Amino acid sequence: MKSLQERDIVNNNHRIESTTGSPLRIRNHHAPVWRTALTILVSFLMVVGCGSNREEEAGERLQEAISLKEKGNFNLAKLKLDTLIHQYKDQAEYAQRARTLLRQINISEQERNLNFLDSMLVLQEETLQPMLRNFIISDEYGSEKVFIHRRQRPENSFNRTYLKANLNESGDFFISSQYHGTEWIHHEQIRVYFRGESVSSIKVEEDGFNNRRFEDGQSKWEIIHFKDGKDNGIIDFIATNWDQPLRVQFIGRRHEYIIMEQFDREAIRDGYEISFILREIQRIKDEREKVKRTLSRLLQSEN
């Protein structure tokens, strides 16, 4: 019999083995099961913890967007909501609330835009009214109404040579040279000048429309419409120097010279300025219609 014998002792789930000169070792055959369970538990706690954190984050982002909306900072609120919708898809409740709030913000934004445009329209119309005191509105020259300066009405100006202001309700503005005399000059161009400064128009050849001639007995008329920028800066020159005795040269086979009447200079100055206001009014009206259509579509989607 050996002095030390190898012995196996089995006690429940443990086996103790001893060998000569070696310390006792304890082996647990079920340790892998416990490790797996522990891993699952830790993973579960991590998932729960992360889910809780993401839910809190989504709630905070939603609350931030609500606060921004109440302050009227719609753009930043929409950015917050867009982030929430796309980055927190796993938080379905908050993502849906974000979509609802986003629709509400879009509606509020369009309502605010509409109110702003309404106020701007009122402001522009109030600015326009006193400027129209020297103009009359006529629908006798086509389907669109035109504004005619009181001192340039046809019945007052048919027998004189001058530069006429032409303005319609859409804000389109141009000048026309109106020559009257007993002889044709066949003019195709004009030049406006004063004290060494001058501006010449682009030539407009006779075409029966933008450059036309007609006569009645001994009286002859020549009319050129300088549309689409063919005045070449004459309008600006007159509007800037309206208080100066500007001179006009009618250039053709023969030349004709005039000194502009003050009311003709004022007619061009005022008509030119009014044209900007009319165009702005039209732009605001067009924008209002777009906003109203967008708002109507958003409201329908809410119902």
C-alpha positions as CSV (number, residue, x, y, z in Angstrom):
1,M,0.0,0.0,0.0
2,K,1.3,3.4,-1.0
3,S,1.8,6.1,1.6
4,L,-0.4,8.5,-0.4
5,Q,-3.2,7.2,-2.5
6,E,-5.1,9.0,-5.2
7,R,-8.6,9.4,-4.0
8,D,-11.7,10.5,-5.8
9,I,-14.4,12.1,-3.7
10,V,-17.7,12.9,-5.2
11,N,-19.8,15.4,-3.4
12,N,-23.0,16.6,-5.1
13,N,-21.7,18.5,-8.3
14,H,-18.1,18.7,-7.2
15,R,-15.2,16.4,-7.7
16,I,-12.0,16.8,-5.6
17,E,-8.9,15.2,-7.0
18,S,-5.6,15.0,-5.1
19,T,-2.3,13.8,-6.4
20,T,1.0,13.2,-4.8
21,G,2.6,16.6,-4.1
22,S,-0.1,18.5,-5.8
23,P,-2.7,20.9,-4.2
24,L,-6.4,19.9,-4.4
25,R,-8.3,21.2,-7.4
26,I,-12.1,21.8,-7.7
27,R,-13.7,21.4,-11.0
28,N,-17.3,22.6,-11.8
29,H,-18.8,20.8,-14.8
30,H,-21.8,23.2,-14.8
31,A,-19.7,26.4,-14.8
32,P,-20.4,27.0,-18.6
33,V,-24.1,27.1,-17.9
34,W,-23.7,29.7,-15.2
35,R,-21.5,31.8,-17.4
36,T,-24.1,31.7,-20.2
37,A,-26.8,32.7,-17.8
38,L,-24.7,35.6,-16.5
39,T,-24.0,36.7,-20.0
40,I,-27.7,36.7,-20.9
41,L,-28.5,38.6,-17.8
42,V,-25.9,41.3,-18.4
43,S,-27.0,41.6,-22.0
44,F,-30.6,42.0,-20.9
45,L,-29.7,44.7,-18.4
46,M,-27.7,46.5,-21.0
47,V,-30.6,46.4,-23.5
48,V,-33.0,47.6,-21.0
49,G,-30.7,50.3,-19.9
50,C,-30.0,51.5,-23.5
51,G,-33.7,51.3,-24.4
52,S,-34.5,53.4,-21.3
53,N,-31.8,56.0,-22.3
54,R,-33.0,56.2,-25.9
55,E,-36.6,56.7,-24.7
56,E,-35.4,59.5,-22.5
57,E,-33.4,61.1,-25.3
58,A,-36.4,60.9,-27.7
59,G,-38.6,62.5,-25.0
60,E,-36.1,65.3,-24.5
61,R,-35.8,66.0,-28.2
62,L,-39.6,66.2,-28.5
63,Q,-39.8,68.6,-25.6
64,E,-37.1,70.8,-27.1
65,A,-39.0,70.9,-30.4
66,I,-42.3,71.8,-28.6
67,S,-40.5,74.6,-26.7
68,L,-39.0,75.9,-30.0
69,K,-42.4,75.9,-31.7
70,E,-43.9,77.9,-28.9
71,K,-41.1,80.5,-29.3
72,G,-41.8,80.7,-33.0
73,N,-38.5,79.2,-34.0
74,F,-40.1,76.9,-36.5
75,N,-36.9,76.0,-38.6
76,L,-34.9,74.8,-35.6
77,A,-37.9,72.9,-34.3
78,K,-38.4,71.1,-37.6
79,L,-34.7,70.1,-37.6
80,K,-35.1,68.6,-34.1
81,L,-38.2,66.7,-35.2
82,D,-36.6,65.5,-38.4
83,T,-33.7,64.1,-36.4
84,L,-36.1,62.4,-33.9
85,I,-38.1,60.8,-36.7
86,H,-35.1,59.4,-38.6
87,Q,-32.7,58.5,-35.7
88,Y,-35.3,57.2,-33.2
89,K,-37.4,54.8,-35.3
90,D,-37.3,52.3,-32.5
91,Q,-39.2,54.8,-30.3
92,A,-42.4,54.5,-32.3
93,E,-44.6,56.6,-30.0
94,Y,-42.2,59.6,-29.9
95,A,-41.6,59.3,-33.7
96,Q,-45.4,59.5,-34.3
97,R,-45.8,62.4,-32.0
98,A,-42.9,64.1,-33.8
99,R,-44.7,63.6,-37.1
100,T,-47.9,65.1,-35.7
101,L,-46.0,68.1,-34.3
102,L,-44.2,68.6,-37.6
103,R,-47.5,68.9,-39.4
104,Q,-48.7,71.4,-36.9
105,I,-45.6,73.4,-37.3
106,N,-46.0,73.4,-41.1
107,I,-49.5,74.7,-40.7
108,S,-48.4,77.4,-38.2
109,E,-45.6,78.4,-40.5
110,Q,-47.9,78.8,-43.5
111,E,-50.4,80.8,-41.3
112,R,-47.6,83.1,-40.2
113,N,-46.4,83.5,-43.8
114,L,-49.9,84.4,-44.9
115,N,-50.3,87.0,-42.1
116,F,-47.0,88.5,-43.1
117,L,-47.9,88.7,-46.8
118,D,-51.3,90.2,-45.9
119,S,-49.6,93.0,-43.9
120,M,-47.1,93.6,-46.6
121,L,-49.9,93.9,-49.2
122,V,-51.7,96.4,-47.1
123,L,-48.4,98.4,-46.7
124,Q,-47.7,98.4,-50.4
125,E,-51.2,99.4,-51.3
126,E,-51.1,102.3,-48.8
127,T,-47.8,103.5,-50.4
128,L,-49.3,103.2,-53.9
129,Q,-52.5,105.2,-53.4
130,P,-51.0,108.7,-53.0
131,M,-48.7,108.1,-55.9
132,L,-51.6,107.5,-58.2
133,R,-53.2,110.9,-57.6
134,N,-51.9,112.2,-60.9
135,F,-52.9,109.1,-62.9
136,I,-56.2,107.8,-64.2
137,I,-57.0,104.1,-64.9
138,S,-58.3,103.2,-68.3
139,D,-59.4,100.0,-70.0
140,E,-59.8,101.5,-73.4
141,Y,-56.5,100.3,-74.7
142,G,-56.8,96.5,-74.6
143,S,-57.7,93.8,-72.1
144,E,-55.4,95.1,-69.4
145,K,-55.9,98.3,-67.5
146,V,-53.3,101.0,-68.0
147,F,-52.4,104.1,-66.0
148,I,-52.3,107.4,-67.8
149,H,-50.8,110.6,-66.4
150,R,-53.5,113.3,-66.3
151,R,-51.3,115.7,-68.2
152,Q,-50.5,113.1,-70.9
153,R,-54.1,112.1,-71.8
154,P,-54.5,111.6,-75.6
155,E,-57.0,114.4,-75.9
156,N,-54.5,116.8,-74.3
157,S,-51.4,115.6,-76.1
158,F,-52.3,114.5,-79.6
159,N,-50.9,117.7,-81.2
160,R,-47.5,117.9,-79.4
161,T,-44.1,116.3,-79.4
162,Y,-43.1,114.6,-76.2
163,L,-42.0,111.5,-74.3
164,K,-44.9,109.5,-72.9
165,A,-45.0,107.3,-69.8
166,N,-46.7,103.9,-70.4
167,L,-47.7,101.8,-67.4
168,N,-50.1,98.8,-66.9
169,E,-51.5,97.3,-63.8
170,S,-48.9,94.5,-63.8
171,G,-46.2,97.0,-63.4
172,D,-44.8,96.9,-67.0
173,F,-43.3,100.3,-67.8
174,F,-41.8,101.8,-70.9
175,I,-41.6,105.2,-72.6
176,S,-42.6,106.1,-76.1
177,S,-41.5,109.0,-78.3
178,Q,-44.5,110.9,-79.7
179,Y,-43.7,113.2,-82.7
180,H,-46.2,115.5,-84.3
181,G,-45.5,117.9,-87.1
182,T,-46.3,118.7,-90.7
183,E,-43.3,116.8,-92.2
184,W,-42.0,113.3,-91.7
185,I,-38.7,112.9,-89.9
186,H,-38.7,109.1,-89.9
187,H,-37.1,108.9,-86.5
188,E,-35.9,105.6,-85.1
189,Q,-34.0,106.7,-82.1
190,I,-33.9,109.4,-79.3
191,R,-31.3,111.0,-77.2
192,V,-31.9,112.7,-73.9
193,Y,-29.2,115.1,-72.7
194,F,-28.3,117.9,-70.3
195,R,-25.0,119.7,-69.4
196,G,-22.7,117.3,-71.2
197,E,-24.5,114.2,-70.1
198,S,-26.6,112.2,-72.5
199,V,-28.2,108.8,-73.0
200,S,-29.2,107.4,-76.4
201,S,-31.8,104.7,-77.0
202,I,-31.4,101.7,-79.2
203,K,-32.7,102.1,-82.7
204,V,-36.2,100.8,-83.4
205,E,-36.9,100.3,-87.1
206,E,-40.3,101.0,-88.5
207,D,-42.5,97.9,-88.3
208,G,-46.0,99.3,-88.1
209,F,-46.3,98.4,-84.4
210,N,-43.4,99.5,-82.1
211,N,-42.5,102.1,-84.7
212,R,-45.4,103.4,-86.7
213,R,-46.5,106.4,-88.6
214,F,-49.9,107.9,-89.6
215,E,-51.2,111.1,-90.9
216,D,-54.4,113.2,-91.1
217,G,-54.3,116.0,-93.7
218,Q,-51.3,118.1,-93.1
219,S,-50.7,116.6,-89.6
220,K,-48.2,113.7,-89.3
221,W,-47.5,111.5,-86.3
222,E,-44.6,109.2,-85.5
223,I,-44.7,106.9,-82.4
224,I,-42.0,104.6,-81.2
225,H,-42.4,102.3,-78.2
226,F,-39.1,101.6,-76.4
227,K,-40.0,98.3,-74.8
228,D,-37.8,95.5,-73.4
229,G,-34.9,97.8,-72.4
230,K,-34.6,99.6,-75.7
231,D,-34.7,103.0,-73.9
232,N,-31.1,101.9,-73.0
233,G,-31.1,103.8,-69.6
234,I,-33.1,106.9,-70.7
235,I,-35.8,106.1,-68.1
236,D,-33.2,106.1,-65.3
237,F,-31.6,109.2,-66.6
238,I,-35.0,111.1,-66.6
239,A,-36.1,109.7,-63.2
240,T,-32.7,110.8,-61.7
241,N,-32.7,114.3,-63.3
242,W,-36.4,115.0,-63.4
243,D,-35.9,118.4,-61.8
244,Q,-33.6,119.6,-64.7
245,P,-34.6,121.1,-68.1
246,L,-33.8,117.9,-70.0
247,R,-33.6,118.1,-73.8
248,V,-34.6,115.4,-76.3
249,Q,-33.3,114.8,-79.8
250,F,-35.5,112.8,-82.2
251,I,-33.0,111.1,-84.5
252,G,-34.0,110.0,-88.1
253,R,-33.6,111.3,-91.6
254,R,-34.3,114.6,-90.0
255,H,-33.9,115.7,-86.4
256,E,-36.3,117.3,-84.1
257,Y,-35.4,118.9,-80.7
258,I,-37.6,119.7,-77.7
259,I,-37.1,120.7,-74.0
260,M,-39.2,118.4,-71.9
261,E,-42.1,119.8,-69.9
262,Q,-41.8,119.4,-66.2
263,F,-45.0,117.4,-66.0
264,D,-43.7,115.0,-68.6
265,R,-40.5,114.5,-66.6
266,E,-42.7,113.9,-63.5
267,A,-44.9,111.5,-65.3
268,I,-42.0,109.3,-66.3
269,R,-40.4,109.6,-62.8
270,D,-43.7,108.7,-61.0
271,G,-44.7,106.0,-63.5
272,Y,-41.3,104.4,-63.2
273,E,-41.5,104.4,-59.4
274,I,-45.1,103.1,-59.4
275,S,-44.1,100.2,-61.6
276,F,-41.8,98.8,-58.9
277,I,-44.7,99.0,-56.4
278,L,-47.1,97.4,-58.8
279,R,-44.7,94.5,-59.5
280,E,-44.1,94.0,-55.8
281,I,-47.9,93.9,-55.2
282,Q,-48.3,91.4,-57.9
283,R,-45.4,89.3,-56.5
284,I,-47.1,89.4,-53.0
285,K,-50.4,88.3,-54.5
286,D,-48.8,85.4,-56.3
287,E,-47.0,84.3,-53.2
288,R,-50.2,84.6,-51.2
289,E,-51.9,82.2,-53.6
290,K,-49.1,79.7,-53.2
291,V,-49.2,79.9,-49.4
292,K,-53.0,79.5,-49.4
293,R,-52.9,76.4,-51.6
294,T,-50.2,74.9,-49.4
295,L,-52.1,75.7,-46.2
296,S,-55.3,74.2,-47.7
297,R,-53.5,71.0,-48.5
298,L,-52.0,70.8,-45.0
299,L,-55.3,71.3,-43.3
300,Q,-57.0,68.7,-45.5
301,S,-54.3,66.2,-44.5
302,E,-55.1,66.8,-40.8
303,N,-58.8,65.9,-41.4
